[in-house]
Structure formats: C-alpha cells, structure tokens
Amino acid sequence: MRARDCGQSRVHLVIAGVGDQGEAILFSALAAAIAAGLRPPKVTLIDQCAKDVRKRLSALRPRLFDGSIPKDARASLAFVNLDIAAVSFDLDESILGIDLGDDPPTAWVFCSGRDELDLAAGRRLELAMHQRCRRPAPIFIRRWSARMPEELAGNADPLRLTNFFGDIASTVKKAEVLDEKAFLLPKVLHDAYRGGATAAGSPIDIDQFRQSWNRLPENVREANRSTARHIGQKLIDLGFLWRGMDSGGLPALSAETAGACNALIDAAGEDGSTLIPAAPCQAPARDIILRTEHNRWLVDRAIAGWMAGPRDDRGIPRRDNRRRLHDNIRSFDELDAETRARYARPLAAAIRMLERPEIDFDAQRRETGEIRLCSADVLEVYSQDIDFVGVSELIIRVGETCTIVAEPVRKRLRALVADWAHQRAACRLLVLLEGPVDFAPIDDDDDKKSLTTVEVLRELMELLASGIVYDLARLYR
C-alpha cells in the first residue's frame, strides 16, 4: 500500500545487513510485496561482504537466481558492498544509485545484528532525508533491547520516519497461534485443496499432499500458511478496506460483502460449479487476482527449491514431487483455463471462513474522499457527499507550501475528519505530504492561534475511532 500511495510501480525494499534475520525478511518480502497492478518487487541487499552474501543465497535458494521463475513474476535482487558503519548517506555514490531512478526505496530495514550500529546508521539516513539529500521513506531498525527508552521505542507519532521492530513481547502478541483466524485459515485452505485436487493425468501420486493437516509434512503446512498470509492483500486488491487492517488481521465479512468478493473472483465450487457467476465487466478483476496469486505461488515454490518439470513428447510439463519439479511453474498466460480457475478456490474458502451472520464492522468497499490543504487558509473538499457517507478512505493532501494552518481552517478540518470518523464505513485516513513539514513552533505573536501542520496532523489522530488506520506518505523528493 505504501508503494501505491507514493505512485511507485513496484515495492523496492532496501535491507542493510543480511544475516539470518535479513534473509528471513528478504524471503518474506519477496512474496508479501506481490500485489495486483504492481510489478514484481525489487530488493537491494547491503552488506560489507555482499559477494559472499550473494554466493550464500545462491547456494541456499538457487531457484531465485537461475531463471526458474518466469520473467513476469521474477523479483529483482541487487547486492551492494558497503559498510554501513562508515557510509555517508548523503554523499556515497552507491547510496545515490539506490535512491535515484524510477524505483525509489519504499522502505529501508536495518538488521545487521549489531544493534548500536543499526541505530546509528538509521539515524544518519533519517537526517539525510530531513535535509532532503535522500528521498523520504520509512526506516525500520531492529530493536536491540526490550527495555529501550520510551522516547525511542514509541511508534505513536505518525510523522516519524524511524520505526523499531524485534521486541519479543510485541512479536509474541502478534503470533499466528494466538490469532484464531490466522491459525485456522491455513487448515481451511488445505481442506479446500484436498476437495478440489485431482491426480487425473498426473504422472505421479500426489496423495501425500491430500492428507489431513496433522499428517502433512511441515514444508507443505508452511506453503498453506504462506497462502493464508496473502489473503488480506487479495481483499485489498479486490477493492475492500477494513478497520485494523494495519495489524495484519483479517476482517469479518457480511453475507453481502462475501457475495461481492466471490462475484469478483467468479469462485468455483469444490465440485467445479460456479458459486456466483461474474458479470462480464468483472472478468478483468478476476484475471488480475488469479495472476497475482500465481505469481506469489511461483516465488513461494522457488524459495522452497522447486523448478519447472521437463516436458513430455506432447510438450506438456511433467511433475515430480520427489525431485521438486512442477508442471505449473510457467507464466500465467501459459496455463490452461482449468488451472487458472483453481487459484480462486483458496480465496473462496477464506471468504467462507470469514463470513459472519451478524457483525459490528464489515469490510468496506474502497470509496475515497479527499481534502486538500492548499495553504494556511485554503482548504478544498473533493467528495460526492460532503458528510463522507460511504467513504472508507479519506485522503488529506498537504500542499508543499502549507507549513502552518490558520485557526478557521484547522476547525473546519477537525470537524470534517470527526464527521467522517464517526461514519460506519470509515477505515483508513491517509495523509499525503507534497512537501516537508516544519517541526518548529510558531514564534509570531500575531499568529498565536495558528498551528504548524505537524501539530494539526497529530491532533487528527485523537479524532479516529478504534481500528481506523492512520497512514502517511511523503510524495516529495
């Protein structure tokens, strides 16, 4: 969503320090950053022994490097040899190369394993961003201690560039085993696969993949978990938002919303029948969703060591589970219609699981309203309904020259956001900064009632109901 908010064509993640944790973040991001309408992600890996890192990753995950993944789903991996302890983030040519171009960084992650080093490097990068030597983007730094000072550990300020992760308490709190839906969903997806899988025409026996969950090998369970983790992105791609979506949790769906989702994907039942026929105008949306899932699956299979099987005399790829050769490791456009449609089954199963007969807050269709802060005393509203009824995403666009907000504009802005936040549809407040904001207080005695834009934006957080997401993206360079 950050890449989309900033108008980027794909996610570009920069990881500084590629030890065990850096590798884990890399493998997770390669699949998680696949979304409808975005090109395959780009990941830049910075390490003082970048050549050795590439050699190690090539040995551990050769399918990411040998062309096994079809080109239209293949991520771009770049390796940069740098010691972040000594690098100048505003002058170094390698950093300049990462920052410039059509794919600017969507986010930076520092996880070298040396916590003080990560903090120092992240702070230098943040300073370079504030000085407009580097493009602004979120910075994530591994937390070195569960007892970090509160002024550093807190993430309550939406305007901050630096965020921290790795605290054991917060990590355990988000564990899938503690989330009923996240824990059960992989099993539901596997059951849907068991009900629809067929060995007809296959040269090998795939019964090992159709066993009950408790008898599955761990790598097959993890494949189902990987599919489950991407269901939230599928719902977003289908055009739905929900409260609490920034926590990674999945929404409850009303029967109406579940029906709309199934209509968009034209989901096939386990017996091959169609649950809800899709209208002709919805077919492109379905194709995009199924293509996205296939591309995610290709990356997931490559990480697990699978590659395309050899073709038989008829030109049909063979499958061999023991040798990790799969007949569907090819471009989405090369798949037959039956195989393409099969990708709708896990999403349909997830939708059925999320459906609830009576719920307080349903997922909402993505309907957007926009407020523009053009200057200190000019505010413009763009919405079909001034009361924002049915608006699930409210965008506040802050002009480059808007560094302070006059009292009348501030009151009107607060009233508009408060009215929207009390609407049932309200899910996400997105602030788009077209220029840097000033953190300094106003010293002008004649303008005591005006506040800096930073103070006004912070005030808006207090108006949001529980679960409404507050996101901020910087559009300037």
N, C-alpha and C positions, 0 to 999 in steps of 0.2 A: 504494500500500500504506500509505503514511503516513496518508492521509485515512481509509482503512478502519480502521487501528489506533486512530485517535482518534475513531471513530464519526461522522465527517463524512459528509454526504450527497453531497458533491462536492469536488473539488480546488479550492482557492482560492489562486492564486499571486499574490503582490504583487511587481511589478518596479519598482524605483526607478532611473530613468534609461533613456530609450527612444531610444538611438542605434541604430547598426547591430546591435550585439550584443544590445541589449534586444529589438529586432524579431525577431532570429533565435530568441531564447529564447521569445518570445511565440508565433511560428508553430509551433515545435516542441512547445510545451506544449499548444497547442490540440488537437493530435491525440494526443499521448502520454498526456494525462490522461483519455482516454476509456476507461472500463472497465465491465465488467458490474456492474450494480447501483448505479452512481453516476450522478448527474445530470451533464449537460454542465458542463464546468469554468467557473469564474469567474476572470478575470484583472483585477487592478487595476493600472493603469499610473500611476506617479507621475513627474511631470516639472515643472520650473518653467515650461515652456511647453506645458502639457497640451493646450490648444486647438489649437495648431499641430501637435502630435503626432497628435491625432485627425484633423485635416484631411489630414495627410500620409498616414496609414494608410488613410483613406477613399479617397484618390486611388490609392494603390498596390494596395490589396486591397478594392475596393468591395463584393465579394460577402459580406464579413464584416459589412457594415453595412446592406445594402439589403433584408434579409429573404430572400435567396436560399436560405439554409439553413433547412430545416423546423424548426419551433419545438422539437420534441422532441430535436433534435441541436444546437441553436444555443447557443454559449457566450455568457456574459455578460461584456461588456467595460466596465470603468469607468475614467474618467480623472480624476485628482486633481491639481490645480495646487498644487505645493509645491516649495520649495527645500530639499532635504534637508541643505544646509549649515547651515541656521538652524532647522530644525524641532525642536520638543521632543516626543520620542516618548511622554512620559508625560502631556503636557498638551494637545497640539494636538487640536482638535475633529475635524479631517479624519482624523487617525490613529485617534482614538477611534471614528469611524464605520466605519473599515475593520476594526477589531478586534472590535467588538461584533456581535451578531446571530447568526443561525443558521448562517452560513458564515464561521467564523473563518479567518484565514490558515493554510494548510497549510505554506507556506514563504515566506520573503522573499528576494529577489535584489537585490543592489546592483551595478549595472553602468553607472554614469553616464559612464564613460570618464575620469573624474578619480579616480585610484586612491586618493590620500590622502583625498579626500572620502568615497569609498565606505567605506573602513576606519573613519573617524571616525564616520560615520552608523551603520554596522553595530554598532560598539561601544556607541554610545549606546542603540540599540534593545535590545541584549543586556542592558545594565544595567537598562533599564526592565522587561525580562522577569524578571530576577533579583529586582527589587524588587516584583514582582507587580503592576506598573502596566499591563503588557501581557501578553496570553496568550503562553505559551511556544511557540515554533515554530522550526524550523531556519532559520538565516540563512546565505545563501551570498554571499560577497564576491569580486569579481573580483580575482585576484592581480595585483598591479602589477609584480612582478619575479620572474624565475626564481631570484633569489638572496635570497628572503625569509628572514628569521631563522627558524631551525628551530622555535623555540617558538611562532611564529605559523603556519608552513607546515604543521606536522604535523597529521594528522587521525586519529591513533591513539586518541584519547580519545573513547569513545562518548558520554560525558556532556556534551561541549561543545555549545554552541548554534551557534557560528560555524564555518563551513567555508569553504575557499577553492578557487577554480577559475580556470582560464585559463593555468596553467603549460604552456608549449609542450611540454616533454619528456613530461609525463604525458598530454597531449592526443594527441600523435602516437602514443604507445604504445597508445592505445585506438582508433586509426583503423581503420575498417572494412576497409580494403585489407590490413591486417595480420592480420585475423581471417578464417580460411578460410571458416568457415560464414557469417559476416556478409557476406563478399564474394560468395560463390556463391549465397546464398539468393535475392536479387532475380532472378537469371537463372533459377533453378528456378521461381520464381513466374510469371515471364513465359512460360516454356515451358508451364506448366500453363494459362495463359490462352490461349495460341495453340492448344493442343489442344482447348479447350472452347469458344472463341468462335465465334460464327456470325453471318453477316450476313443471315440469313433474315429477311425482313420489315423490314429496316432501309432507310430512305430514302437512306442514303449508303454509300459504300465505306469499310469500316474496315480494309482490308488494311494500311494504314500502321501499325496497332497490332499486326499479326500478323507483322511482320518479325522476323528474327533479332536477337539482342541488339545485335550490333555495328552494325546498321543503324538502330537506334532513335534518335529524337531524344532529347536529354538530358532534356527535361522528362518524357518517358514513362519513361525509366530511373529518374528520381527518384521517380516515382509507385510503381514497384515497390520501390524502397528503403524508401519510407515504409511500405508494407505489411509488408515484412520486419522493420522495427524494432518493429512491434507484435505480432509472433508470440509473443514472450516473455510479453506481457500476456495473450494468448489462452490460453497454457498455464496461467498463474496463475488466470485466470477459469474454466478447466476443472477447477481444484482440484489442481494439481500444483506442487510446490516442488522446487528443486534446489540443490546446492552451487555457490557462486559466482554466484548469481543477481543479487547486488548489483552485479556488474561489467558487467551488460548482456549477458553472453554467453548463448548458448542451450545447453541440456543435450543429452547423448546420450540416446536413448530405446531401451529394450529392446523386443523384439517385443511383449511383453505390454503394456507401457505405451503403445506406439504403437497397438496394437489398442484399448486402452481409450479413448484420445483420439479415434480415428476413430469408435468406437461412440457417443461422446457427441455428436459433431457430425453423425453419420449421413452421412459424407462420400460424395459421388457421384463415381464414376469419370469419366474423360475421355469415355467413351462413353455417359455418362448413367446407367450402372448404379450400384447401391449397393455400396460396398466391404464395409461391415459394417452390418447393419440395427440401428437404435437401438431399445431397449426403450421401451415407451410412457412409462415414468416418466422417461426421459431426454430426451424431446422438449422440455420447457421449457428445459433447459440449452442444447440446440441453438439454440432460438429466441433466447435471450439472447445467445449468442455471435455469431450471424449479425446480430442487430440492432446489436450493438456494432461489428462490422466495417462495417456500412453507415453508421453514424453517423460513424465515423472517416473513411470514404471521402468522405462529404459534406463534412466540414471540409477534407479534403485537396483536393478539387475546388474548393471555394470559394476557398481560398488561391491556387490556380492560375488563378482567374478564370472558372470555369465557372458556368453557371446553368441553370435548368430550361428545356427547349425548349418552344416553343408547341405546343398540341395541334391535331391534325388534325380533320377533320369527325367522326370517330368518337370524339373525346375522348382519343385516345392521344397522349402527348407525342412530339414529333419529336426527332431527334438530328442535330446539325450540328457536326462536329468543327472546321471552319474558323472558325465563329463561337463555338465553345466552348459549345454548347448540348447538354445531355444529357437523355435521356428518363428516367433513373433518379434525377434529383435531386428527390426527393419523400420523404415519410415512408415508413418501413419497412412500415407497415401497408398502404400503397397499392401495394406491389409484388406482382406475381404470384408464385405458388409457385416457378416455374422460376427467376425472377430471384433470389429469396431463397436458393434452394439453391445458386446459383452462387457465393455467398460462401464456401461450405465448401471449394471447390476449392483456393484458395491455401493454406489451413491444412492440408488433406490432403497437398498437395505438400510443405509444410515438414516435416510429420511423417515422410513417407517419406524425406526427406533426412537427418533427424536420427536415424533408426533405425539401430542398430548391432547386429550379431550377438553381439558379446562386448564388454561394457563393465564398468568397475570400479564406477562410481557412476551409477545411473539416476536419472531424475526420480522423485519420490516423491509419492504421494497426500497431500494436506494433512490430516494427523491431528494433533490438538492435545492437549497435556497442559498442566496449569497448576500452578504453585507459588505460594503466597501468603505473602508476608512480612507478617504482620499487625502484629507489634510486634517489639521487640528479642529476645524469647524465645518467640515463637509462629510456627510455620511449618506450613502446611497443604498437602497434596498432593492434586490432583484429576486422576486418570488411571485408565483401566481397567486398566492394567498398571503396577505400582509401578516396574518396571525400564524403563518407557518404550519397550518393544519396538514398533516400527512407528510411533512418534511422530515426525513430521517437523518439527513446530513446537512448541517448548517456550516457554511464556509464564511469565515471573516477574512477578507483580503485587505492587508495593510499596505498602503502606498509607500513608496520609497522615501517620500519627504515627510511622512506622518510620524514625527518623533514625540509629539505631545498631543493630548486630547482635551479640548475645551469642555467645561462643565456641562453645557447643554447637550453636546454630542455624547458625552460619557453617560448621562442619564438616559438618553434615548437608546443607546447601545445596550445598557444594562436591562432596560425594560424589554427590548426585543429578544435578547437572549433568555431572560427569565420566562417570558411568554412561551418561547419555543421549548425550553427545557421542561415545561410542565405538560407538553403535549405527549400523548401516548406513543407517538411514532419516533420521538427524539432518541437517537442512538449515538451520534458522533458529531462533535464540534471540531472543525478543522480550521486552524489559523495558518494563513499563507503570508509570509513576510516577503515583500518585494524589495526591502532594503534593511540594513542593520538597524536594530533598535538601541536606543540610548538608555543606559542603566543609571545615569547620573540624575540626581534630583533637580528640580527646577528652582533656581535661585531668584527669579524675577519676582519682586514684591507685588507687581501689578497683576500677576497671573497666579495667585495663590490657589485658585480653585481648579486650575488645570493640573492634570497628572501626566507623567510620562506614559508612553504607550505600553511600556513594560508593566507598570503598575496597574493599568486598566486591564490588560490581558490576564494578569494574575487574579484580579478581582472576579473575573468571569468564572473561574473555577468554582467559586463558592456558590454560584447560582445553579450548578449542574446537579441533577438528581443522581442517585446512586447508579453506577453502571454506565453512565454516559461517558463515552471515550473523549478525552481531550488530546488532540494531536496537533503538532506544529511542524511546519516545513518551511525551510528557507529557500527562496527562489533566486536570490541574488548571487552573484559571483564575487 
